[in-house]
Amino acid sequence: MKCPICKKPADLSPRNRFRPFCSERCQMIDLGTWVSGDYEKQDSQPADHEHHDDLKKRRLLN
Ligand SMILES: [Zn+2]
């Protein structure tokens, strides 16, 4: 099986405590992806509202 992060062959035997990742580095990247993904979701909401406001303004101007 390949590591889901770096796509290199991962050691899935019990001695690899980072499986299914190949290393601690890829395991941390995966955790970081989850954290930043949640953060982006919360962070993108105000930007969406701004975008909708822009569309409203454009409609009013036209
Ligand atoms: Zn990896």
N, CA, C, O and the ligand as a Tripos MOL2 file, in Angstrom:
@<TRIPOS>MOLECULE
protein
  249   247    63     0     0
PROTEIN
NO_CHARGES

@<TRIPOS>ATOM
      1 N           0.8370   -1.1980    0.0000 N.3       1 MET1
      2 CA          0.0000    0.0000    0.0000 C.3       1 MET1
      3 C           0.8730    1.2500    0.0000 C.2       1 MET1
      4 O           1.9570    1.2730    0.5840 O.2       1 MET1
      5 N           0.3710    2.2960   -0.6740 N.am      2 LYS2
      6 CA          1.1480    3.5270   -0.7560 C.3       2 LYS2
      7 C           0.7170    4.5130    0.3180 C.2       2 LYS2
      8 O          -0.4380    4.5300    0.7430 O.2       2 LYS2
      9 N           1.6510    5.3190    0.7400 N.am      3 CYS3
     10 CA          1.3660    6.3730    1.7100 C.3       3 CYS3
     11 C           0.3940    7.3800    1.0810 C.2       3 CYS3
     12 O           0.6560    7.8690   -0.0180 O.2       3 CYS3
     13 N          -0.7220    7.7010    1.7530 N.am      4 PRO4
     14 CA         -1.6990    8.6170    1.1500 C.3       4 PRO4
     15 C          -1.1780   10.0350    0.9790 C.2       4 PRO4
     16 O          -1.7700   10.8210    0.2400 O.2       4 PRO4
     17 N          -0.0930   10.3740    1.6400 N.am      5 ILE5
     18 CA          0.4310   11.7390    1.5740 C.3       5 ILE5
     19 C           1.4720   11.8790    0.4830 C.2       5 ILE5
     20 O           1.3220   12.7110   -0.4120 O.2       5 ILE5
     21 N           2.5260   11.0780    0.5440 N.am      6 CYS6
     22 CA          3.6280   11.2690   -0.3980 C.3       6 CYS6
     23 C           3.6180   10.2200   -1.5070 C.2       6 CYS6
     24 O           4.4350   10.2860   -2.4250 O.2       6 CYS6
     25 N           2.6900    9.2390   -1.4320 N.am      7 LYS7
     26 CA          2.5220    8.2140   -2.4700 C.3       7 LYS7
     27 C           3.7070    7.2770   -2.5900 C.2       7 LYS7
     28 O           3.8180    6.5450   -3.5740 O.2       7 LYS7
     29 N           4.5920    7.2850   -1.6080 N.am      8 LYS8
     30 CA          5.6750    6.3130   -1.6030 C.3       8 LYS8
     31 C           5.1720    5.0420   -0.9390 C.2       8 LYS8
     32 O           4.2360    5.1000   -0.1400 O.2       8 LYS8
     33 N           5.7600    3.9080   -1.2440 N.am      9 PRO9
     34 CA          5.3370    2.6660   -0.5960 C.3       9 PRO9
     35 C           5.4860    2.7630    0.9180 C.2       9 PRO9
     36 O           6.5620    3.0940    1.4180 O.2       9 PRO9
     37 N           4.4040    2.4750    1.6540 N.am     10 ALA10
     38 CA          4.4310    2.5790    3.1030 C.3      10 ALA10
     39 C           4.5300    1.2030    3.7270 C.2      10 ALA10
     40 O           3.9480    0.2420    3.2250 O.2      10 ALA10
     41 N           5.2600    1.1110    4.8120 N.am     11 ASP11
     42 CA          5.4020   -0.1390    5.5510 C.3      11 ASP11
     43 C           4.1930   -0.3020    6.4680 C.2      11 ASP11
     44 O           4.0350    0.4520    7.4290 O.2      11 ASP11
     45 N           3.3400   -1.2820    6.1750 N.am     12 LEU12
     46 CA          2.1130   -1.4670    6.9620 C.3      12 LEU12
     47 C           2.2760   -2.5120    8.0560 C.2      12 LEU12
     48 O           1.2930   -2.9230    8.6740 O.2      12 LEU12
     49 N           3.4930   -2.9390    8.2970 N.am     13 SER13
     50 CA          3.7000   -3.9160    9.3600 C.3      13 SER13
     51 C           3.6180   -3.2340   10.7290 C.2      13 SER13
     52 O           3.7790   -2.0170   10.8240 O.2      13 SER13
     53 N           3.3680   -4.0140   11.7940 N.am     14 PRO14
     54 CA          3.1750   -3.4170   13.1220 C.3      14 PRO14
     55 C           4.3470   -2.5610   13.5870 C.2      14 PRO14
     56 O           4.1710   -1.7050   14.4530 O.2      14 PRO14
     57 N           5.5200   -2.7680   13.0420 N.am     15 ARG15
     58 CA          6.6580   -1.9630   13.5100 C.3      15 ARG15
     59 C           6.5420   -0.5160   13.0120 C.2      15 ARG15
     60 O           7.2250    0.3720   13.5230 O.2      15 ARG15
     61 N           5.6810   -0.2780   12.0190 N.am     16 ASN16
     62 CA          5.4770    1.1000   11.5560 C.3      16 ASN16
     63 C           4.2980    1.6990   12.3190 C.2      16 ASN16
     64 O           3.1430    1.4480   11.9770 O.2      16 ASN16
     65 N           4.5860    2.4800   13.3400 N.am     17 ARG17
     66 CA          3.5010    3.0050   14.1620 C.3      17 ARG17
     67 C           2.8250    4.2000   13.5000 C.2      17 ARG17
     68 O           1.8840    4.7630   14.0600 O.2      17 ARG17
     69 N           3.2910    4.5960   12.3180 N.am     18 PHE18
     70 CA          2.6860    5.7240   11.6150 C.3      18 PHE18
     71 C           1.7700    5.2650   10.4850 C.2      18 PHE18
     72 O           1.2390    6.0920    9.7450 O.2      18 PHE18
     73 N           1.5800    3.9390   10.3450 N.am     19 ARG19
     74 CA          0.7440    3.4590    9.2500 C.3      19 ARG19
     75 C          -0.6840    4.0050    9.3730 C.2      19 ARG19
     76 O          -1.1380    4.1780   10.5040 O.2      19 ARG19
     77 N          -1.4110    4.2840    8.3130 N.am     20 PRO20
     78 CA         -1.0240    3.9290    6.9300 C.3      20 PRO20
     79 C          -0.0410    4.8840    6.2860 C.2      20 PRO20
     80 O           0.1820    4.8060    5.0770 O.2      20 PRO20
     81 N           0.5540    5.7780    7.0520 N.am     21 PHE21
     82 CA          1.5200    6.7050    6.4820 C.3      21 PHE21
     83 C           2.8980    6.0860    6.5470 C.2      21 PHE21
     84 O           3.1250    5.1550    7.3210 O.2      21 PHE21
     85 N           3.8310    6.5940    5.7370 N.am     22 CYS22
     86 CA          5.1570    5.9940    5.6820 C.3      22 CYS22
     87 C           6.0190    6.4940    6.8250 C.2      22 CYS22
     88 O           7.0070    5.8500    7.1750 O.2      22 CYS22
     89 N           5.6690    7.6250    7.4130 N.am     23 SER23
     90 CA          6.5480    8.2210    8.4150 C.3      23 SER23
     91 C           5.7570    9.1810    9.2900 C.2      23 SER23
     92 O           4.6150    9.5280    8.9860 O.2      23 SER23
     93 N           6.3890    9.6070   10.3900 N.am     24 GLU24
     94 CA          5.7550   10.5880   11.2730 C.3      24 GLU24
     95 C           5.4760   11.8870   10.5160 C.2      24 GLU24
     96 O           4.4670   12.5430   10.7700 O.2      24 GLU24
     97 N           6.3510   12.2590    9.5990 N.am     25 ARG25
     98 CA          6.2030   13.4940    8.8520 C.3      25 ARG25
     99 C           4.8850   13.4890    8.0750 C.2      25 ARG25
    100 O           4.1360   14.4660    8.1010 O.2      25 ARG25
    101 N           4.6080   12.3700    7.3770 N.am     26 CYS26
    102 CA          3.3760   12.3030    6.5830 C.3      26 CYS26
    103 C           2.1530   12.2410    7.4990 C.2      26 CYS26
    104 O           1.1030   12.7830    7.1550 O.2      26 CYS26
    105 N           2.2730   11.5880    8.6630 N.am     27 GLN27
    106 CA          1.1550   11.5460    9.6090 C.3      27 GLN27
    107 C           0.8450   12.9650   10.0850 C.2      27 GLN27
    108 O          -0.3230   13.3360   10.1940 O.2      27 GLN27
    109 N           1.8650   13.7530   10.3670 N.am     28 MET28
    110 CA          1.6490   15.1250   10.8230 C.3      28 MET28
    111 C           1.0630   15.9850    9.7120 C.2      28 MET28
    112 O           0.2210   16.8460    9.9670 O.2      28 MET28
    113 N           1.5070   15.7550    8.4840 N.am     29 ILE29
    114 CA          0.9460   16.4970    7.3430 C.3      29 ILE29
    115 C          -0.5430   16.2010    7.2350 C.2      29 ILE29
    116 O          -1.3410   17.1040    6.9810 O.2      29 ILE29
    117 N          -0.9260   14.9180    7.4290 N.am     30 ASP30
    118 CA         -2.3390   14.5490    7.3330 C.3      30 ASP30
    119 C          -3.1360   15.2410    8.4340 C.2      30 ASP30
    120 O          -4.2200   15.7600    8.1700 O.2      30 ASP30
    121 N          -2.6200   15.2570    9.6640 N.am     31 LEU31
    122 CA         -3.3060   15.9500   10.7590 C.3      31 LEU31
    123 C          -3.3980   17.4420   10.4600 C.2      31 LEU31
    124 O          -4.4270   18.0710   10.7070 O.2      31 LEU31
    125 N          -2.3190   18.0020    9.9270 N.am     32 GLY32
    126 CA         -2.3200   19.4240    9.5820 C.3      32 GLY32
    127 C          -3.3290   19.7420    8.5030 C.2      32 GLY32
    128 O          -3.9380   20.8120    8.5150 O.2      32 GLY32
    129 N          -3.5150   18.8090    7.5520 N.am     33 THR33
    130 CA         -4.4990   19.0130    6.4960 C.3      33 THR33
    131 C          -5.8970   19.1050    7.0810 C.2      33 THR33
    132 O          -6.7020   19.9410    6.6700 O.2      33 THR33
    133 N          -6.1850   18.2180    8.0660 N.am     34 TRP34
    134 CA         -7.5080   18.2560    8.6950 C.3      34 TRP34
    135 C          -7.7120   19.5860    9.4050 C.2      34 TRP34
    136 O          -8.7550   20.2230    9.2580 O.2      34 TRP34
    137 N          -6.7060   20.0010   10.1790 N.am     35 VAL35
    138 CA         -6.8340   21.2420   10.9510 C.3      35 VAL35
    139 C          -6.9970   22.4280   10.0140 C.2      35 VAL35
    140 O          -7.8970   23.2460   10.2050 O.2      35 VAL35
    141 N          -6.1410   22.5310    9.0070 N.am     36 SER36
    142 CA         -6.2120   23.6880    8.1140 C.3      36 SER36
    143 C          -7.4830   23.6340    7.2690 C.2      36 SER36
    144 O          -8.0150   24.6750    6.8840 O.2      36 SER36
    145 N          -7.9720   22.4270    6.9790 N.am     37 GLY37
    146 CA         -9.2210   22.3200    6.2220 C.3      37 GLY37
    147 C         -10.3840   22.9060    6.9900 C.2      37 GLY37
    148 O         -11.2130   23.6190    6.4240 O.2      37 GLY37
    149 N         -10.4510   22.6020    8.3040 N.am     38 ASP38
    150 CA        -11.5070   23.1780    9.1320 C.3      38 ASP38
    151 C         -11.3440   24.6910    9.2100 C.2      38 ASP38
    152 O         -12.3200   25.4380    9.1490 O.2      38 ASP38
    153 N         -10.1110   25.1240    9.3460 N.am     39 TYR39
    154 CA         -9.8490   26.5520    9.4740 C.3      39 TYR39
    155 C         -10.2660   27.2830    8.1930 C.2      39 TYR39
    156 O         -10.8510   28.3640    8.2510 O.2      39 TYR39
    157 N          -9.9650   26.6920    7.0580 N.am     40 GLU40
    158 CA        -10.3270   27.3270    5.7920 C.3      40 GLU40
    159 C         -11.8340   27.4430    5.6500 C.2      40 GLU40
    160 O         -12.3410   28.4400    5.1360 O.2      40 GLU40
    161 N         -12.5610   26.4030    6.1140 N.am     41 LYS41
    162 CA        -14.0190   26.4370    6.0290 C.3      41 LYS41
    163 C         -14.5630   27.6350    6.7990 C.2      41 LYS41
    164 O         -15.3980   28.3860    6.2950 O.2      41 LYS41
    165 N         -14.0710   27.8030    8.0490 N.am     42 GLN42
    166 CA        -14.5570   28.9140    8.8650 C.3      42 GLN42
    167 C         -14.1040   30.2390    8.2740 C.2      42 GLN42
    168 O         -14.8400   31.2260    8.2980 O.2      42 GLN42
    169 N         -12.8900   30.2540    7.7450 N.am     43 ASP43
    170 CA        -12.3270   31.4900    7.2480 C.3      43 ASP43
    171 C         -12.9810   31.9190    5.9330 C.2      43 ASP43
    172 O         -13.0160   33.1100    5.6200 O.2      43 ASP43
    173 N         -13.4990   30.9620    5.1640 N.am     44 SER44
    174 CA        -14.0190   31.3010    3.8420 C.3      44 SER44
    175 C         -15.4330   31.8610    3.9170 C.2      44 SER44
    176 O         -15.9180   32.4340    2.9410 O.2      44 SER44
    177 N         -16.1060   31.7040    5.0630 N.am     45 GLN45
    178 CA        -17.4870   32.1780    5.1490 C.3      45 GLN45
    179 C         -17.5960   33.7000    4.9990 C.2      45 GLN45
    180 O         -18.4130   34.1710    4.2080 O.2      45 GLN45
    181 N         -16.7950   34.4820    5.7370 N.am     46 PRO46
    182 CA        -16.8780   35.9380    5.5420 C.3      46 PRO46
    183 C         -16.5470   36.3400    4.1120 C.2      46 PRO46
    184 O         -17.1420   37.2690    3.5680 O.2      46 PRO46
    185 N         -15.5850   35.6300    3.5010 N.am     47 ALA47
    186 CA        -15.2110   35.9420    2.1280 C.3      47 ALA47
    187 C         -16.3810   35.6840    1.1830 C.2      47 ALA47
    188 O         -16.5880   36.4310    0.2270 O.2      47 ALA47
    189 N         -17.1440   34.6260    1.4510 N.am     48 ASP48
    190 CA        -18.3220   34.3460    0.6250 C.3      48 ASP48
    191 C         -19.3400   35.4670    0.7570 C.2      48 ASP48
    192 O         -19.9320   35.9000   -0.2320 O.2      48 ASP48
    193 N         -19.5370   35.9310    1.9790 N.am     49 HIS49
    194 CA        -20.4960   37.0230    2.1750 C.3      49 HIS49
    195 C         -20.0440   38.2740    1.4190 C.2      49 HIS49
    196 O         -20.8390   38.9630    0.7800 O.2      49 HIS49
    197 N         -18.7300   38.5410    1.5150 N.am     50 GLU50
    198 CA        -18.2020   39.6900    0.7820 C.3      50 GLU50
    199 C         -18.4740   39.5440   -0.7000 C.2      50 GLU50
    200 O         -18.8400   40.4990   -1.3850 O.2      50 GLU50
    201 N         -18.2840   38.3110   -1.1830 N.am     51 HIS51
    202 CA        -18.4940   38.0690   -2.5990 C.3      51 HIS51
    203 C         -19.9520   38.3410   -2.9790 C.2      51 HIS51
    204 O         -20.2290   38.9500   -4.0120 O.2      51 HIS51
    205 N         -20.8770   37.8860   -2.1330 N.am     52 HIS52
    206 CA        -22.2930   38.1150   -2.4250 C.3      52 HIS52
    207 C         -22.6160   39.6060   -2.3740 C.2      52 HIS52
    208 O         -23.3990   40.1110   -3.1790 O.2      52 HIS52
    209 N         -21.9990   40.3070   -1.4120 N.am     53 ASP53
    210 CA        -22.2120   41.7510   -1.3440 C.3      53 ASP53
    211 C         -21.7340   42.4280   -2.6210 C.2      53 ASP53
    212 O         -22.3760   43.3410   -3.1390 O.2      53 ASP53
    213 N         -20.5890   41.9590   -3.1160 N.am     54 ASP54
    214 CA        -20.0790   42.5230   -4.3620 C.3      54 ASP54
    215 C         -21.0690   42.3240   -5.5010 C.2      54 ASP54
    216 O         -21.2960   43.2250   -6.3080 O.2      54 ASP54
    217 N         -21.6570   41.1250   -5.5550 N.am     55 LEU55
    218 CA        -22.6300   40.8590   -6.6210 C.3      55 LEU55
    219 C         -23.8410   41.7740   -6.4840 C.2      55 LEU55
    220 O         -24.3570   42.2910   -7.4750 O.2      55 LEU55
    221 N         -24.2870   41.9670   -5.2470 N.am     56 LYS56
    222 CA        -25.4350   42.8620   -5.0290 C.3      56 LYS56
    223 C         -25.1090   44.2710   -5.5000 C.2      56 LYS56
    224 O         -25.9040   44.9150   -6.1850 O.2      56 LYS56
    225 N         -23.8970   44.7460   -5.1110 N.am     57 LYS57
    226 CA        -23.4860   46.1010   -5.4980 C.3      57 LYS57
    227 C         -23.4580   46.2240   -7.0190 C.2      57 LYS57
    228 O         -23.9190   47.2130   -7.5890 O.2      57 LYS57
    229 N         -22.9140   45.2080   -7.6540 N.am     58 ARG58
    230 CA        -22.8300   45.2540   -9.1140 C.3      58 ARG58
    231 C         -24.2240   45.3080   -9.7310 C.2      58 ARG58
    232 O         -24.4480   46.0220  -10.7080 O.2      58 ARG58
    233 N         -25.1700   44.5430   -9.1530 N.am     59 ARG59
    234 CA        -26.5380   44.5680   -9.6820 C.3      59 ARG59
    235 C         -27.1570   45.9520   -9.5020 C.2      59 ARG59
    236 O         -27.8610   46.4500  -10.3810 O.2      59 ARG59
    237 N         -26.8810   46.5690   -8.3430 N.am     60 LEU60
    238 CA        -27.4300   47.9070   -8.0880 C.3      60 LEU60
    239 C         -26.8260   48.9150   -9.0540 C.2      60 LEU60
    240 O         -27.5170   49.8090   -9.5430 O.2      60 LEU60
    241 N         -25.5260   48.7650   -9.3280 N.am     61 LEU61
    242 CA        -24.8610   49.7150  -10.2230 C.3      61 LEU61
    243 C         -25.3540   49.5550  -11.6530 C.2      61 LEU61
    244 O         -25.4640   50.5210  -12.4080 O.2      61 LEU61
    245 N         -25.6490   48.3070  -12.0030 N.am     62 ASN62
    246 CA        -26.1360   48.0900  -13.3700 C.3      62 ASN62
    247 C         -27.5990   48.4170  -13.4060 C.2      62 ASN62
    248 O         -28.2300   48.3100  -14.4570 O.2      62 ASN62
    249 ZN          4.6250    9.4110    3.2020 Zn       63 ZN63
@<TRIPOS>BOND
     1     1     2 1
     2     2     3 1
     3     3     4 2
     4     3     5 am
     5     5     6 1
     6     6     7 1
     7     7     8 2
     8     7     9 am
     9     9    10 1
    10    10    11 1
    11    11    12 2
    12    11    13 am
    13    13    14 1
    14    14    15 1
    15    15    16 2
    16    15    17 am
    17    17    18 1
    18    18    19 1
    19    19    20 2
    20    19    21 am
    21    21    22 1
    22    22    23 1
    23    23    24 2
    24    23    25 am
    25    25    26 1
    26    26    27 1
    27    27    28 2
    28    27    29 am
    29    29    30 1
    30    30    31 1
    31    31    32 2
    32    31    33 am
    33    33    34 1
    34    34    35 1
    35    35    36 2
    36    35    37 am
    37    37    38 1
    38    38    39 1
    39    39    40 2
    40    39    41 am
    41    41    42 1
    42    42    43 1
    43    43    44 2
    44    43    45 am
    45    45    46 1
    46    46    47 1
    47    47    48 2
    48    47    49 am
    49    49    50 1
    50    50    51 1
    51    51    52 2
    52    51    53 am
    53    53    54 1
    54    54    55 1
    55    55    56 2
    56    55    57 am
    57    57    58 1
    58    58    59 1
    59    59    60 2
    60    59    61 am
    61    61    62 1
    62    62    63 1
    63    63    64 2
    64    63    65 am
    65    65    66 1
    66    66    67 1
    67    67    68 2
    68    67    69 am
    69    69    70 1
    70    70    71 1
    71    71    72 2
    72    71    73 am
    73    73    74 1
    74    74    75 1
    75    75    76 2
    76    75    77 am
    77    77    78 1
    78    78    79 1
    79    79    80 2
    80    79    81 am
    81    81    82 1
    82    82    83 1
    83    83    84 2
    84    83    85 am
    85    85    86 1
    86    86    87 1
    87    87    88 2
    88    87    89 am
    89    89    90 1
    90    90    91 1
    91    91    92 2
    92    91    93 am
    93    93    94 1
    94    94    95 1
    95    95    96 2
    96    95    97 am
    97    97    98 1
    98    98    99 1
    99    99   100 2
   100    99   101 am
   101   101   102 1
   102   102   103 1
   103   103   104 2
   104   103   105 am
   105   105   106 1
   106   106   107 1
   107   107   108 2
   108   107   109 am
   109   109   110 1
   110   110   111 1
   111   111   112 2
   112   111   113 am
   113   113   114 1
   114   114   115 1
   115   115   116 2
   116   115   117 am
   117   117   118 1
   118   118   119 1
   119   119   120 2
   120   119   121 am
   121   121   122 1
   122   122   123 1
   123   123   124 2
   124   123   125 am
   125   125   126 1
   126   126   127 1
   127   127   128 2
   128   127   129 am
   129   129   130 1
   130   130   131 1
   131   131   132 2
   132   131   133 am
   133   133   134 1
   134   134   135 1
   135   135   136 2
   136   135   137 am
   137   137   138 1
   138   138   139 1
   139   139   140 2
   140   139   141 am
   141   141   142 1
   142   142   143 1
   143   143   144 2
   144   143   145 am
   145   145   146 1
   146   146   147 1
   147   147   148 2
   148   147   149 am
   149   149   150 1
   150   150   151 1
   151   151   152 2
   152   151   153 am
   153   153   154 1
   154   154   155 1
   155   155   156 2
   156   155   157 am
   157   157   158 1
   158   158   159 1
   159   159   160 2
   160   159   161 am
   161   161   162 1
   162   162   163 1
   163   163   164 2
   164   163   165 am
   165   165   166 1
   166   166   167 1
   167   167   168 2
   168   167   169 am
   169   169   170 1
   170   170   171 1
   171   171   172 2
   172   171   173 am
   173   173   174 1
   174   174   175 1
   175   175   176 2
   176   175   177 am
   177   177   178 1
   178   178   179 1
   179   179   180 2
   180   179   181 am
   181   181   182 1
   182   182   183 1
   183   183   184 2
   184   183   185 am
   185   185   186 1
   186   186   187 1
   187   187   188 2
   188   187   189 am
   189   189   190 1
   190   190   191 1
   191   191   192 2
   192   191   193 am
   193   193   194 1
   194   194   195 1
   195   195   196 2
   196   195   197 am
   197   197   198 1
   198   198   199 1
   199   199   200 2
   200   199   201 am
   201   201   202 1
   202   202   203 1
   203   203   204 2
   204   203   205 am
   205   205   206 1
   206   206   207 1
   207   207   208 2
   208   207   209 am
   209   209   210 1
   210   210   211 1
   211   211   212 2
   212   211   213 am
   213   213   214 1
   214   214   215 1
   215   215   216 2
   216   215   217 am
   217   217   218 1
   218   218   219 1
   219   219   220 2
   220   219   221 am
   221   221   222 1
   222   222   223 1
   223   223   224 2
   224   223   225 am
   225   225   226 1
   226   226   227 1
   227   227   228 2
   228   227   229 am
   229   229   230 1
   230   230   231 1
   231   231   232 2
   232   231   233 am
   233   233   234 1
   234   234   235 1
   235   235   236 2
   236   235   237 am
   237   237   238 1
   238   238   239 1
   239   239   240 2
   240   239   241 am
   241   241   242 1
   242   242   243 1
   243   243   244 2
   244   243   245 am
   245   245   246 1
   246   246   247 1
   247   247   248 2
@<TRIPOS>SUBSTRUCTURE
     1 MET1         2 RESIDUE 1 A MET
     2 LYS2         6 RESIDUE 1 A LYS
     3 CYS3        10 RESIDUE 1 A CYS
     4 PRO4        14 RESIDUE 1 A PRO
     5 ILE5        18 RESIDUE 1 A ILE
     6 CYS6        22 RESIDUE 1 A CYS
     7 LYS7        26 RESIDUE 1 A LYS
     8 LYS8        30 RESIDUE 1 A LYS
     9 PRO9        34 RESIDUE 1 A PRO
    10 ALA10       38 RESIDUE 1 A ALA
    11 ASP11       42 RESIDUE 1 A ASP
    12 LEU12       46 RESIDUE 1 A LEU
    13 SER13       50 RESIDUE 1 A SER
    14 PRO14       54 RESIDUE 1 A PRO
    15 ARG15       58 RESIDUE 1 A ARG
    16 ASN16       62 RESIDUE 1 A ASN
    17 ARG17       66 RESIDUE 1 A ARG
    18 PHE18       70 RESIDUE 1 A PHE
    19 ARG19       74 RESIDUE 1 A ARG
    20 PRO20       78 RESIDUE 1 A PRO
    21 PHE21       82 RESIDUE 1 A PHE
    22 CYS22       86 RESIDUE 1 A CYS
    23 SER23       90 RESIDUE 1 A SER
    24 GLU24       94 RESIDUE 1 A GLU
    25 ARG25       98 RESIDUE 1 A ARG
    26 CYS26      102 RESIDUE 1 A CYS
    27 GLN27      106 RESIDUE 1 A GLN
    28 MET28      110 RESIDUE 1 A MET
    29 ILE29      114 RESIDUE 1 A ILE
    30 ASP30      118 RESIDUE 1 A ASP
    31 LEU31      122 RESIDUE 1 A LEU
    32 GLY32      126 RESIDUE 1 A GLY
    33 THR33      130 RESIDUE 1 A THR
    34 TRP34      134 RESIDUE 1 A TRP
    35 VAL35      138 RESIDUE 1 A VAL
    36 SER36      142 RESIDUE 1 A SER
    37 GLY37      146 RESIDUE 1 A GLY
    38 ASP38      150 RESIDUE 1 A ASP
    39 TYR39      154 RESIDUE 1 A TYR
    40 GLU40      158 RESIDUE 1 A GLU
    41 LYS41      162 RESIDUE 1 A LYS
    42 GLN42      166 RESIDUE 1 A GLN
    43 ASP43      170 RESIDUE 1 A ASP
    44 SER44      174 RESIDUE 1 A SER
    45 GLN45      178 RESIDUE 1 A GLN
    46 PRO46      182 RESIDUE 1 A PRO
    47 ALA47      186 RESIDUE 1 A ALA
    48 ASP48      190 RESIDUE 1 A ASP
    49 HIS49      194 RESIDUE 1 A HIS
    50 GLU50      198 RESIDUE 1 A GLU
    51 HIS51      202 RESIDUE 1 A HIS
    52 HIS52      206 RESIDUE 1 A HIS
    53 ASP53      210 RESIDUE 1 A ASP
    54 ASP54      214 RESIDUE 1 A ASP
    55 LEU55      218 RESIDUE 1 A LEU
    56 LYS56      222 RESIDUE 1 A LYS
    57 LYS57      226 RESIDUE 1 A LYS
    58 ARG58      230 RESIDUE 1 A ARG
    59 ARG59      234 RESIDUE 1 A ARG
    60 LEU60      238 RESIDUE 1 A LEU
    61 LEU61      242 RESIDUE 1 A LEU
    62 ASN62      246 RESIDUE 1 A ASN
    63 ZN63       249 GROUP 0 **** ****
